Amino acid sequence: MAAYMHAVAKNPGEYQLTGNNCVNFVRQVLLRGGVQSSSAIQPKPFFKDLPGKP
């Protein structure tokens, strides 16, 4: 997970509402940690659908 975050920090690319955005960044980090997440594209529903309790 940390390696992916460092790689993106070095080369973040251009922001894209439907692609390269904060939700997709978190989704990719979690995926590398073995955590499945929803396909929601908005932050609030995405975080609400994550496993576990706040």
N, C-alpha and C positions, 0 to 999 in steps of 0.2 A: 504494500500500500504506500509506504513512504517513498519507495523508488519511483512509483508512478507520479506522486505529488511533486517530487523534485524534478522529474522530467518535464512535467507540464509547466512548472515554475520557470524553467530555463527556456521553454519554447511554448508559450501559451496559445499561439495562433490568434486568429481574429474571432471576435465574439460573433455568434450567429444565434438568433432567437430559437431556431429549430434544430440546432446542432451543438455547436461549441458554446455551451452556457454553463451556469453554475450547477444546475440540477444534473446535467449529464456528467459534469466533473465528479460530483459526489457519487453518482451511480457507478461510474467507472472505478472509483476508489473502493467502494464497497464490494463491487464484483471481484476485485483482486484480493479482497479479504474473505471471500466466500459468502458474502451476504447478498441474497437475492433482494431485488427491489422492484417496485411497480414501474410501469411505463408512463406514469404521469409526467407531464412536461412543466407543470406549475409547481413551485416550491411547497406551498402549503399541503396540497394533496399528496405530493411525493413523500414528505416527511410523515404525514399522518398514516400512510400505508406501510411504513417501515415496521419490521417485526420488533416486538418488545414494547415496553411502556416507558414513558418519559420520567 
